[in-house]
């Protein structure tokens, strides 16, 4: 019989979240840029100033285009919430604000 050592290589997640975007501009989608984030338990939500959900996805590559129910969202500040699971099994939550520029 032989046994070997278990080697575990974990990467800490890297997350960049912009603080403003312009749907008619160069970067027309509000999307967190992530590396080493698990896709199985990812959630990204955007809320308006009254706490109503404007956008929600569990797809890592999908972002908010500044619309809600087919209509353009108004200029202003919105709140985002990003939740995901790391390779170590820890849950991380990032929240903040983003400005929608028209």
Secondary structure, 3 states (H helix, E strand, C coil): CCCCCCCCCCCCCEEECCCEEECCCCCCCECCEEECCCCCCCEEEEECCCCCEEEEECCCCCCECCEECCEECCCEEEEEEEEEECCCCCEEEEEEEEEEEC
